[in-house]
Amino acid sequence: MRKLLTPTFTSGKLKSMLHPVESIADSTLDFIAQKAQDNPEIDFRPIMQGFTLDGITKVAFGIDTNCRLGEDVDFLKMVQSIVEDSVVIKSYPIAIMWTVLFHFPEILKHAGFWPEAAMKIKKMTKDVMDERDEKNIKVGDFVDRLRDFKKVAALPITEGMIEAQGMIFVLAGFDTTANTLGSLIYKVATHPEVQDKIYKEIIDNIGSDDITHENIASLEYLEACIMENLRQCPPALEHDRTCVKDCVVNGIKIRKGVRIQMPIYAGHYDSEFFPEPEKYQPQRFLKENADSIIPYTWRPFGSGNRVCIGQRFAMMEMKIFFAKFMAKFKLISTEKSGINPVKGSFGLFQYLESIAKVELRN
C-alpha cells in the first residue's frame, strides 16, 4: 500500500494539492484578524485544528469545510474524538488494553481497533469515490488517486484497505500538523529575536503580499524554526517497528518478530545528539550546520524506508501558513502563554491551549 501511495506526494502532485491550502490559509488569517479586534489574546489551538482539517478535506476529498471559522463544529468534534478515543489513556483498563495489544497485535484482526467516528471517515471516502465514478468526475486529488488504485488492486490489497486510506490521511495530517503549528506559535512568541529573523527573511526574500507554495523554498530560517520546534515538541512520541528477519545491529542480536520501540521525544532531548536540548535554537538546522546533525537522531516523521510519505506536504503546508502569518501579525507572549502536555496521552504529544497575543503589522 505504501508503494502505491508514494507517487501521490511527488513535486507535481504537491503543487496542485497546496494551491487550495493558500486560500484556506488566507481566510484563516482574516478570521484571526477579525477575532483580534474583540480580543487580541487568542487561543490558537482550535483555529489551527480547523485550518489543518479544512486543508485535508479540500485536498484529499474536494470537500469545502469551514472548521477554521468556527463552523462545521460537529465534523471537527467527530475527528477530534477519533484522536482522543484512540491515543488518550483515560483509565487503567485502557492502559492494560494497550499493553495487551502491543504484545499480541494479532488480536486486532479479530477485535477491531478504530472507533465508530473513524469508520465514518472511511465511509465518506467510499461515498466520494462512488459518486465520482457514477458522474465520471476527475479532480486529480487524493481520492482520485485511490480510485486509480482500485482499478489495479490485487490481493492482499482489498477495496476496504484502499478506502481506509482516506481515514489514515485525515488522522495522520490533522492533529499532528495543528499540534506543530500551535506549539510553534508559542515558541516564536516567547523568542522575539527568532520572530524578528523570520519576519526579516520573509520581507527580504518574498515580501508580505506574495507568499505562495512556489516561493517559500527561499525561507530557510523559517524551515529551521519549524524543524527545531519539531525536535522539542514532536507530535509523535515514539515509533514502533517489528523486526522481519534475524539481524545484528551494533553488536546487538535482534530476532525476527521482536518488537522495537524507538522513543522520539527522549532522543530529541539527548544532549549527546543535541547540545543544550532545552534551548530553542533554530540555527541547529540551517544548511551550514547540517553536518552536526547525526543521521536518524531527528525523527518527528520517522526515518529510513518507512519515513512518513506526507512529510513534504506537511512541511510545505506549515511553511505556507506560518510565512503568511508572520507577514501579517506580530506575536506577543502573555501570562497565559504556555504548552502544558495532557496527562495520559499515549503516542502523541498533546496540549489543550496555545495562547498568544497578536498585533497587525503595518
Sequence and secondary structure as in RCSB ss.txt:
>XXXX:A:sequence
MRKLLTPTFTSGKLKSMLHPVESIADSTLDFIAQKAQDNPEIDFRPIMQGFTLDGITKVAFGIDTNCRLGEDVDF
LKMVQSIVEDSVVIKSYPIAIMWTVLFHFPEILKHAGFWPEAAMKIKKMTKDVMDERDEKNIKVGDFVDRLRDFK
KVAALPITEGMIEAQGMIFVLAGFDTTANTLGSLIYKVATHPEVQDKIYKEIIDNIGSDDITHENIASLEYLEAC
IMENLRQCPPALEHDRTCVKDCVVNGIKIRKGVRIQMPIYAGHYDSEFFPEPEKYQPQRFLKENADSIIPYTWRP
FGSGNRVCIGQRFAMMEMKIFFAKFMAKFKLISTEKSGINPVKGSFGLFQYLESIAKVELRN
>XXXX:A:secstr
 HHHHGGGGSHHHHHHHHHHHHHHHHHHHHHHHHHHHH SEEE HHHHHHHHHHHHHHHHH     GGGT  HHH
HHHHHHHHHHHHB  SHHHHHHHHHHHH GGGHHHH    HHHHHHHHHHHHHHHHHHHHT    SHHHHHHHHH
HH  TT  HHHHHHHHHHHHHHHSHHHHHHHHHHHHHHHT HHHHHHHHHHHHHHT SS   TTTGGG HHHHHH
HHHHHHHS SB EEEEE  S EEETTEEE TT EEEEEHHHHHT TTTSSSTTS  GGGGSGGGGGGS TTS  T
T  GGG  TTHHHHHHHHHHHHHHHHHHEEEE  TT    B TTB SB  BS  EEEEEE  
